[in-house]
Amino acid sequence: MNAFLWCWSLAGLALLGTFTNGVIGFDEMNLFNGFNDTSAYEKQDKGAGVLMVGLTLVQAAAAKGAVCLDGSVPGYHLYRGYGSGANNWIIHLQGGAWCDTVKNCQYRKRSSYGSSTLMEKMLAFTGILSNKASENPDFYNWNKVKVRYCDGASFSGDSENKAAQLQFRGKRIFLAVMEDLMAKGMRQAKQALLTGCSAGGLSSILHCDDFKSLFPLSTKVKCMSDAGFFLDTLDISGGRTLRGMYAGVVNTQGLQNTLPRTCTNHLDPTSCFFPQNIINQVMTPLYILNSGYDSWQIGNSIAPPSVDPSGSWHDCSTMFRCNAAQKKVLEGFRINMLNALKTFSTTRKNGVLITSGWAHCQAERQATWFPGNSQAGNKGIAVAVGNWYFERA
């Protein structure tokens, strides 16, 4: 992997990031995806001319037990590729946090993140899912799929709680959707990319090798995680809030039996839900795209309200208005992220881009993926990802 360091000044800090196969430089917008225990707010670009794609339900999934939390069938949005992209596919796994208790999962199943009966019938396809060459130069004419997230455990569970009337079938959903897409032409793919945002970005890591196994060796298959590199880190109280949440997800949905055995054979299951402990075992080429100042992790892992009763971190975690002491904590977080990626980044097939903006999920945001007002050589994340995928110098 051709990687090097770059410096950027933001909010009075000198920041470092790593990236792969090309120079990147652009003004990032302050982005924030607000999550609670059960859902994600996905800010989508819905201006004039934005591609809107309809929902397809996988009716055959019911017979396979591949169902959402409430027992409804899963769904996805498919845009058909054309021209030179007719036999190329992008599969994007939707994000939306997790449910870590039975109560939270019961609440979640009454939302679009737990039931296909409540899913939006149309979604906007922007950024890496755009069908315009001016917005998405490398992938605009590919087949593009957004898989809806309705299991609450990053497409990883395979159990149920009959008493609570909850189905934890994320792993079956992933396989059933892939089988449906293979029958719709994906088995003829020449090139394929599995990606996802946030909890879906974690899924793209967990399922990367499974995705690769669907295709013949002649198919070029790679994976990308966007904002899915969740760190096992200390919060401002000295505890581990995210580890506690992940332990709840693992125990509630019985992930002990479904997480990668290459990890669980030497670490506890909760540790194996953290990407830092599984990325080095992924055999398929994988790209990690993340902000070193991930807005979701700042507000939910580093300084969640539960450990900040005075609200002293509120402006920093919700608006990136941080004092000197808070900036020092966030800089430590960024350094820990870079250190967790060191071994992974030495493997040539892999790619890493750690940006310096206050952001969470950047590949679907046009302003960060491929800014329309960029000067030459200042094209955003799309160029870096394209250079890695197509192995351009």
matplotlib code that plots the C-alpha trace (Angstrom):
import matplotlib.pyplot as plt

x = [0.0, 1.3, 0.5, 1.9, 1.0, -0.7, -1.3, -4.3, -5.3, -8.8, -10.1, -6.6, -5.3, -2.5, -4.0, -2.5, -4.2, -3.2, -4.4, -3.8, -3.0, -3.3, -3.5, -6.7, -7.5, -10.8, -12.9, -15.0, -18.4, -19.3, -21.4, -23.4, -25.5, -27.5, -28.1, -30.1, -30.5, -32.7, -32.3, -30.1, -30.9, -29.6, -29.3, -29.7, -29.2, -32.7, -32.3, -33.5, -32.3, -31.4, -31.9, -34.7, -34.9, -37.8, -37.9, -37.9, -39.0, -37.5, -40.6, -38.7, -36.7, -39.5, -39.2, -35.5, -36.2, -34.4, -36.6, -36.4, -36.8, -40.6, -40.7, -41.3, -39.3, -36.1, -35.7, -33.3, -33.3, -31.8, -30.7, -29.7, -26.3, -25.8, -23.2, -19.7, -21.1, -23.8, -21.9, -20.4, -22.1, -22.0, -23.7, -24.2, -25.3, -27.4, -26.3, -28.4, -26.7, -27.7, -30.1, -28.4, -31.3, -34.6, -36.5, -34.5, -35.0, -38.7, -38.8, -36.6, -38.9, -41.6, -39.4, -38.0, -34.8, -36.8, -39.6, -39.9, -43.6, -42.3, -39.5, -39.5, -40.6, -38.1, -34.5, -32.2, -29.0, -26.2, -22.4, -21.0, -24.6, -25.1, -25.8, -24.1, -20.6, -20.1, -20.8, -19.5, -16.9, -15.8, -19.1, -21.9, -23.1, -22.7, -25.6, -26.2, -28.0, -28.8, -29.7, -32.0, -30.9, -33.6, -31.9, -30.1, -26.7, -24.9, -26.4, -24.7, -27.3, -29.0, -31.2, -34.6, -36.4, -39.8, -41.0, -40.2, -41.4, -38.0, -36.2, -32.4, -31.7, -29.2, -26.9, -29.7, -30.9, -27.5, -27.4, -31.0, -30.5, -27.3, -29.0, -31.8, -29.4, -27.3, -30.5, -31.0, -27.7, -25.0, -23.6, -22.4, -20.5, -17.1, -16.4, -18.1, -17.7, -19.3, -19.6, -21.7, -22.1, -21.6, -23.2, -23.3, -19.6, -19.0, -21.1, -19.0, -16.0, -17.7, -19.1, -16.3, -14.9, -18.5, -19.2, -16.1, -17.0, -20.1, -18.2, -15.8, -12.1, -12.3, -14.5, -12.7, -14.2, -13.2, -14.9, -15.0, -16.1, -17.3, -17.5, -17.5, -14.2, -15.6, -12.8, -12.8, -11.8, -12.2, -14.9, -14.3, -15.2, -12.6, -15.2, -15.9, -19.4, -19.3, -17.9, -20.8, -23.2, -21.5, -21.6, -25.4, -25.7, -23.6, -25.5, -29.0, -28.6, -26.3, -23.5, -21.1, -21.8, -21.8, -18.8, -15.5, -14.0, -10.5, -11.2, -13.4, -10.8, -8.6, -10.7, -14.0, -17.0, -17.5, -13.9, -14.7, -17.4, -14.7, -13.1, -9.6, -9.7, -10.9, -9.6, -6.2, -7.9, -10.0, -8.5, -10.4, -9.0, -10.5, -10.6, -11.1, -12.7, -13.2, -12.9, -10.2, -12.8, -15.8, -18.9, -20.9, -18.0, -17.4, -21.0, -21.8, -18.5, -16.1, -18.5, -22.0, -24.5, -24.6, -21.0, -21.3, -24.1, -22.9, -23.1, -19.6, -19.0, -22.3, -20.9, -17.9, -19.8, -22.7, -21.1, -17.3, -16.9, -14.2, -11.9, -8.2, -8.6, -11.3, -9.2, -6.4, -8.8, -9.9, -6.4, -5.6, -8.6, -7.3, -3.8, -5.3, -7.3, -4.1, -2.2, -5.0, -4.7, -0.9, -0.6, -3.6, -2.2, 1.1, -0.7, -0.6, -4.1, -5.7, -6.4, -6.9, -8.2, -8.5, -9.9, -9.8, -13.3, -16.0, -18.0, -19.7, -20.4, -18.8, -19.2, -22.9, -22.5, -21.9, -20.0, -17.3, -17.5, -17.0, -17.5, -18.9, -17.0, -13.6, -10.5, -8.4, -6.7, -9.1, -11.8, -12.6, -12.8, -14.0, -10.6, -8.8, -11.3, -11.2, -7.5, -7.4, -10.2, -8.8, -5.2, -4.2, -0.8]
y = [0.0, 3.4, 5.5, 8.7, 11.5, 14.8, 17.8, 19.9, 22.7, 22.7, 24.4, 25.3, 21.8, 20.3, 17.1, 14.1, 11.5, 8.5, 7.8, 5.5, 5.7, 9.4, 12.9, 14.2, 17.7, 19.4, 21.4, 18.9, 20.0, 19.6, 16.5, 14.7, 11.6, 11.6, 8.1, 6.9, 3.3, 2.3, 4.4, 6.6, 10.0, 9.8, 13.2, 12.7, 15.1, 15.3, 18.3, 18.5, 15.7, 13.3, 9.7, 8.1, 4.3, 2.1, -0.6, -4.3, -6.8, -10.3, -12.3, -15.6, -14.8, -15.7, -19.4, -19.2, -17.5, -14.4, -11.8, -8.5, -8.0, -8.1, -11.1, -9.1, -9.8, -7.8, -5.3, -3.4, -0.7, -1.6, 0.7, -1.1, -0.4, 0.3, 0.5, -0.4, -0.8, -3.3, -6.2, -4.3, -4.1, -2.0, -3.4, -0.8, -2.0, 0.6, 1.8, 2.7, 1.8, -1.4, -2.6, -3.9, -5.0, -6.8, -3.6, -1.6, -4.3, -4.3, -0.5, -0.8, -3.3, -0.6, 1.5, 1.2, -0.3, -3.3, -3.8, -3.6, -2.6, 0.8, 1.3, 4.3, 3.2, 5.4, 6.4, 9.0, 7.6, 10.1, 10.1, 6.6, 5.6, 8.5, 7.7, 10.9, 10.8, 14.4, 13.2, 9.7, 9.3, 5.7, 4.0, 6.1, 3.4, 0.4, -1.7, -0.2, -1.7, -0.3, -3.1, -2.0, -2.7, -4.2, -6.7, -4.4, -6.3, -5.3, -8.3, -10.7, -12.5, -15.9, -16.5, -15.5, -14.6, -16.2, -14.7, -11.2, -12.0, -10.9, -12.4, -11.9, -13.0, -10.5, -13.1, -14.9, -11.6, -10.9, -14.3, -14.2, -10.7, -11.8, -14.9, -12.7, -10.4, -13.2, -14.4, -10.9, -10.8, -10.3, -13.8, -12.4, -9.6, -8.7, -6.3, -5.9, -3.7, -4.3, -1.2, 0.2, 3.2, 3.1, -0.1, -1.1, -0.3, -2.7, -5.2, -4.8, -5.8, -8.8, -10.0, -9.1, -12.6, -14.1, -11.6, -12.6, -16.3, -15.7, -15.1, -17.0, -16.1, -14.2, -11.5, -8.6, -8.2, -5.6, -4.1, -0.7, 0.3, 3.9, 5.1, 1.5, 1.5, 1.7, 1.8, 0.0, 3.2, 4.8, 7.4, 10.6, 8.9, 6.1, 3.6, 1.8, 2.9, 1.4, -1.9, -2.1, -1.5, -4.1, -6.6, -6.1, -6.6, -9.8, -11.2, -10.2, -11.6, -14.5, -13.4, -15.7, -18.3, -16.1, -13.7, -14.7, -17.8, -16.5, -13.9, -15.8, -18.6, -16.3, -13.3, -12.8, -12.3, -8.7, -7.9, -9.6, -7.1, -4.4, -3.9, -3.4, -7.1, -8.6, -6.5, -8.3, -11.6, -10.4, -11.9, -9.9, -6.4, -3.9, -0.1, 1.7, 5.2, 7.0, 10.4, 10.6, 12.8, 10.6, 12.6, 9.5, 8.1, 11.5, 11.8, 8.2, 6.5, 9.2, 11.6, 10.2, 12.2, 9.3, 10.1, 13.9, 14.9, 18.5, 18.8, 20.2, 18.1, 19.0, 21.7, 19.6, 16.4, 17.9, 20.9, 20.2, 23.4, 22.0, 23.6, 22.9, 20.0, 18.4, 18.8, 16.9, 14.0, 13.9, 14.0, 11.0, 9.2, 9.9, 8.7, 5.5, 5.0, 5.4, 3.0, 0.4, 0.5, 0.2, -3.5, -3.5, -0.7, -2.5, -5.0, -3.8, -5.0, -2.8, 0.9, 3.5, 7.0, 8.8, 12.3, 15.2, 16.6, 16.2, 13.6, 10.2, 8.5, 10.3, 8.2, 8.9, 12.7, 14.5, 17.3, 14.8, 12.1, 14.2, 17.9, 19.6, 22.9, 21.3, 22.6, 20.2, 17.7, 18.5, 16.0, 14.5, 10.9, 9.4, 9.8, 8.1, 5.2, 4.8, 4.8, 2.0, -0.1, 0.1, 0.0, 3.2, 4.6]
z = [0.0, -0.9, 2.1, 3.5, 5.9, 5.3, 7.6, 7.9, 10.3, 11.7, 14.8, 15.9, 15.8, 13.6, 12.3, 10.6, 8.5, 6.3, 2.9, 0.0, -3.7, -4.3, -2.8, -1.4, -0.2, 0.2, 2.7, 4.7, 5.9, 9.5, 9.3, 11.9, 11.9, 15.2, 16.5, 19.5, 20.8, 17.9, 14.9, 12.7, 11.2, 7.6, 6.1, 2.4, -0.5, -2.1, -4.4, -8.0, -10.2, -7.3, -8.2, -6.1, -6.0, -5.0, -2.3, -3.3, -0.7, -0.7, -0.2, -0.6, 2.5, 4.9, 4.1, 5.0, 8.3, 7.0, 8.6, 10.4, 14.1, 13.8, 11.4, 8.3, 5.1, 4.4, 1.5, -0.7, -3.3, -6.7, -9.5, -12.7, -14.2, -17.9, -20.6, -19.4, -15.8, -16.7, -15.1, -12.2, -8.8, -5.6, -2.6, 0.2, 3.7, 5.5, 8.9, 12.0, 15.3, 17.3, 19.9, 23.0, 25.2, 24.6, 25.4, 22.9, 20.2, 20.9, 20.5, 17.4, 15.7, 15.6, 13.3, 9.8, 11.4, 12.6, 10.2, 6.4, 6.8, 8.1, 5.6, 3.2, -0.2, -2.0, -1.0, -2.5, -4.1, -3.8, -3.5, -4.3, -5.2, -7.7, -11.3, -12.6, -14.0, -12.7, -9.2, -9.1, -12.0, -11.4, -10.3, -11.8, -14.3, -12.0, -10.6, -7.2, -4.2, -0.8, 1.6, 4.4, 7.9, 10.1, 12.5, 15.0, 15.0, 11.8, 9.9, 12.3, 14.4, 13.9, 16.9, 18.3, 21.5, 21.3, 24.6, 23.3, 19.8, 18.3, 15.4, 15.4, 11.8, 10.4, 9.0, 7.2, 5.8, 4.3, 2.7, 1.4, -0.1, -1.8, -3.2, -4.6, -6.2, -7.6, -9.4, -10.7, -12.5, -9.8, -10.5, -13.8, -12.1, -13.5, -10.6, -7.2, -4.2, -0.8, 1.3, 4.1, 6.4, 10.2, 11.5, 7.9, 7.6, 10.4, 8.5, 5.4, 7.4, 9.0, 5.7, 3.4, 2.9, 2.8, -0.1, -1.9, -1.6, -3.7, -6.9, -9.1, -8.9, -12.1, -10.5, -8.9, -5.4, -2.8, 0.3, 1.9, 5.4, 5.7, 9.3, 10.5, 12.4, 15.9, 18.5, 21.8, 23.7, 27.1, 27.7, 29.6, 32.9, 32.4, 31.5, 28.2, 27.2, 23.7, 24.9, 27.3, 24.4, 22.3, 25.1, 25.2, 21.5, 21.6, 24.5, 23.4, 19.9, 20.7, 18.4, 20.2, 17.6, 14.5, 14.9, 13.0, 14.6, 13.6, 16.4, 18.9, 19.1, 21.1, 22.2, 23.9, 21.6, 22.5, 21.5, 18.2, 17.4, 17.3, 13.8, 15.3, 16.3, 13.0, 10.1, 10.0, 9.4, 6.4, 3.3, 0.7, -0.2, 2.3, 2.5, 5.7, 5.4, 8.6, 10.2, 13.0, 14.7, 14.1, 15.2, 16.3, 18.4, 20.0, 21.1, 21.9, 22.9, 24.1, 25.8, 25.8, 28.0, 30.5, 31.6, 31.1, 33.6, 33.7, 29.9, 29.6, 26.5, 24.8, 22.4, 21.5, 20.9, 19.0, 17.2, 17.4, 19.5, 21.8, 24.4, 24.6, 27.0, 24.9, 21.8, 23.5, 24.3, 20.7, 19.4, 21.6, 20.1, 16.5, 17.4, 18.8, 15.6, 13.5, 15.7, 15.5, 11.7, 11.5, 10.8, 8.5, 6.4, 5.7, 3.5, -0.1, -1.0, 1.7, 1.8, 4.5, 4.5, 7.9, 7.3, 9.7, 9.6, 12.2, 10.2, 10.2, 6.9, 4.0, 0.9, 0.4, 1.0, -2.3, -0.5, 0.7, -1.9, -5.0, -4.4, -7.5, -7.0, -6.6, -8.4, -10.4, -8.2, -5.3, -6.0, -2.6, -1.4, -4.7, -6.3, -3.4, -3.3, -7.1, -7.2, -4.7, -6.3, -9.8, -8.6, -10.4, -9.7]

ax = plt.figure().add_subplot(projection="3d")
ax.plot(x, y, z, "-o")
ax.set_aspect("equal")
plt.show()
